[in-house]
Amino acid sequence: MACIHCGTAPVLRRDTATARMLMICPECKARGDVALHEARARISWEIVNDDTLPRHGCRNGTYPRFVQASGAWGYGCKACGFAATGYATLEGAVAGWMRESRSSKT
């Protein structure tokens, strides 16, 4: 599944010292969750690259970018700079994006 932001095919990066891995776009650096199993790495890539996720409601609405910093997940819109953080999991950040998308339409 290509990156929804730039269309580039992802690569699987492995850290041989820790056995952790992730799927990452070599072009725009969008990525999935760090995982111990390749299946989880691929599934998390599919989660962050789901083209059925609603785009942001700003004028240049784009697909959400999911990021992890200081152990917490967040999401944002690169077009307008809107962002929210503080989610414990990637799935929590996706749920937050969906909630935000619904509330911005009302």
C-alpha positions in Angstrom: 0.0 0.0 0.0 1.6 3.3 -1.1 1.8 6.4 1.1 -1.4 8.4 0.9 0.6 11.6 1.2 3.1 11.3 -1.6 2.3 7.9 -3.4 5.7 6.4 -2.6 6.0 2.7 -1.7 7.0 2.2 2.0 10.0 0.3 3.2 10.4 -2.0 6.2 13.2 -0.7 8.5 14.6 -3.1 11.1 16.8 -2.3 14.1 18.9 -5.5 14.5 20.0 -4.5 18.0 16.4 -4.4 19.4 14.5 -6.5 16.9 12.1 -3.6 16.4 10.8 -2.6 13.0 8.5 -0.1 11.3 7.1 0.7 7.9 8.1 4.1 6.7 7.8 6.2 3.6 11.3 7.0 2.3 10.1 10.2 0.7 7.9 12.1 3.2 8.8 10.0 6.3 5.2 9.1 7.2 5.3 6.0 9.3 3.5 3.3 11.2 4.0 2.2 14.7 7.3 0.6 15.9 6.6 -3.1 16.4 8.3 -6.4 17.3 6.5 -8.3 14.6 6.4 -7.6 10.9 2.6 -8.2 10.8 2.0 -5.4 13.3 4.3 -3.0 11.5 2.4 -3.6 8.2 -1.0 -3.3 9.9 -0.1 0.0 11.5 1.1 1.2 8.1 -2.3 0.4 6.7 -4.0 2.2 9.6 -2.1 5.5 9.0 -2.6 5.2 5.2 -6.3 4.4 5.2 -7.7 6.5 2.3 -11.2 6.3 3.8 -10.1 8.5 6.7 -11.8 11.9 6.4 -9.6 14.8 5.3 -9.2 17.8 7.4 -12.0 20.4 7.1 -9.6 23.3 6.3 -9.5 25.0 2.9 -6.7 22.7 1.7 -7.9 19.7 3.7 -5.4 16.8 3.6 -5.3 13.4 5.0 -4.2 13.3 8.6 -0.5 12.8 9.5 0.0 10.6 12.6 3.1 11.3 14.6 4.7 9.9 17.8 6.7 12.1 20.1 7.8 11.6 23.7 5.9 8.3 23.7 2.6 9.8 22.8 0.7 9.7 19.5 -0.9 12.6 17.8 -2.3 13.7 14.5 -2.3 16.8 12.4 -3.0 18.6 9.1 0.1 19.7 7.2 -1.9 22.1 5.2 -3.0 24.4 8.1 -0.9 23.2 11.0 -3.8 21.9 13.1 -2.5 19.3 15.5 -3.4 17.4 18.7 -1.3 15.0 20.8 -1.4 13.0 23.9 -2.8 9.6 22.8 -1.3 6.5 24.2 -1.7 4.4 21.1 -1.9 4.9 17.3 -5.4 3.6 17.4 -6.4 6.2 20.0 -5.0 8.9 17.7 -7.0 7.6 14.8 -10.1 7.6 17.0 -9.3 11.2 18.0 -9.0 12.2 14.4 -12.4 10.7 13.6 -14.0 12.4 16.6 -12.4 15.7 15.5 -13.6 15.3 12.0 -17.2 14.6 13.1 -17.3 17.6 15.5 -15.8 20.0 12.9 -18.7 19.2 10.6 -21.4 20.1 13.1 
